[in-house]
Amino acid sequence: MLWPVILRETQIFPANKVLRPLIPPGDPIGGEVLEAMHELAESHGVTMIIVTHEMQFARDVADHAVFMDSGKVVEEGTPADVFGDPKTERLGAFLRGFVR
């Protein structure tokens, strides 16, 4: 497995839908995993590239947010801009399904 080598050399932690395959929806351990990831990024200065549908987590911890659809970047910017003021109908529709 190459992940430990990549992490040691680049200080980047890739996480693709980190919770979905491991934790059933609504399971309280999901919050613990997200908190551990947040602490890892803050305490160790690790850059994380995270693909997630956990919109509140993304909004709270991201420095930069990118919304993609069909393999193309639709919008990107600060979390405040991307989540708070979507410029495209596609992102607005997506967020209405997640952010309440």
C-alpha positions as CSV (number, residue, x, y, z in Angstrom):
1,M,0.0,0.0,0.0
2,L,1.4,3.4,-1.0
3,W,-0.7,5.7,1.2
4,P,1.7,5.8,4.1
5,V,4.6,6.7,1.8
6,I,2.6,9.4,0.1
7,L,1.4,10.8,3.4
8,R,5.0,11.0,4.8
9,E,6.4,12.6,1.7
10,T,3.7,15.1,0.7
11,Q,1.7,15.8,3.9
12,I,-1.5,15.3,1.9
13,F,-4.3,13.0,3.0
14,P,-6.7,12.0,0.2
15,A,-10.1,10.9,1.4
16,N,-12.8,9.8,-1.1
17,K,-16.2,9.7,0.5
18,V,-14.5,8.7,3.7
19,L,-17.7,7.9,5.7
20,R,-20.0,6.4,3.2
21,P,-18.6,2.8,2.9
22,L,-17.7,2.6,6.6
23,I,-20.5,4.1,8.6
24,P,-24.3,3.6,8.2
25,P,-26.3,6.8,7.9
26,G,-27.3,8.3,11.2
27,D,-24.6,6.4,13.1
28,P,-23.1,8.7,15.8
29,I,-19.6,7.4,15.1
30,G,-19.7,9.4,11.9
31,G,-19.3,12.6,13.8
32,E,-16.3,11.2,15.7
33,V,-14.6,10.3,12.4
34,L,-15.2,13.8,11.1
35,E,-13.9,15.4,14.3
36,A,-10.8,13.3,14.1
37,M,-10.1,14.4,10.5
38,H,-10.6,18.0,11.6
39,E,-8.2,17.7,14.5
40,L,-5.6,15.9,12.2
41,A,-5.7,18.8,9.7
42,E,-5.4,21.5,12.4
43,S,-2.9,19.9,14.8
44,H,-0.6,18.3,12.2
45,G,-0.9,20.8,9.3
46,V,-2.0,18.0,7.0
47,T,-3.6,19.1,3.7
48,M,-6.7,17.0,3.0
49,I,-8.4,16.6,-0.3
50,I,-11.8,15.3,0.6
51,V,-14.7,14.2,-1.6
52,T,-17.8,14.3,0.5
53,H,-21.6,14.7,0.7
54,E,-21.2,15.9,4.3
55,M,-21.9,19.5,3.4
56,Q,-21.8,20.9,7.0
57,F,-18.5,19.3,7.6
58,A,-17.1,20.7,4.3
59,R,-18.4,24.1,5.1
60,D,-16.9,24.1,8.6
61,V,-13.4,22.8,7.8
62,A,-12.6,23.7,4.2
63,D,-10.2,26.5,3.2
64,H,-11.3,26.1,-0.4
65,A,-14.4,24.4,-1.8
66,V,-15.0,22.9,-5.3
67,F,-18.3,21.8,-6.6
68,M,-18.1,19.4,-9.6
69,D,-20.8,17.9,-11.8
70,S,-20.2,15.2,-14.4
71,G,-16.5,15.5,-14.0
72,K,-16.3,19.3,-14.5
73,V,-15.7,22.1,-12.0
74,V,-19.0,24.1,-11.8
75,E,-18.0,26.5,-9.0
76,E,-15.1,27.0,-6.6
77,G,-14.0,29.5,-4.0
78,T,-14.2,30.1,-0.3
79,P,-16.7,28.0,1.6
80,A,-18.7,31.2,2.4
81,D,-19.0,31.9,-1.3
82,V,-19.7,28.4,-2.5
83,F,-22.1,27.4,0.2
84,G,-23.6,30.8,1.0
85,D,-23.9,32.4,-2.4
86,P,-24.0,29.8,-5.3
87,K,-23.7,31.4,-8.7
88,T,-25.2,28.5,-10.7
89,E,-28.6,26.9,-10.5
90,R,-26.9,23.5,-10.5
91,L,-25.1,24.2,-7.3
92,G,-28.1,25.9,-5.8
93,A,-30.3,22.9,-6.5
94,F,-27.7,20.6,-5.0
95,L,-27.3,22.6,-1.8
96,R,-31.0,22.9,-1.3
97,G,-31.0,19.1,-0.9
98,F,-28.4,19.1,1.8
99,V,-28.2,22.4,3.6
100,R,-31.2,23.3,5.7
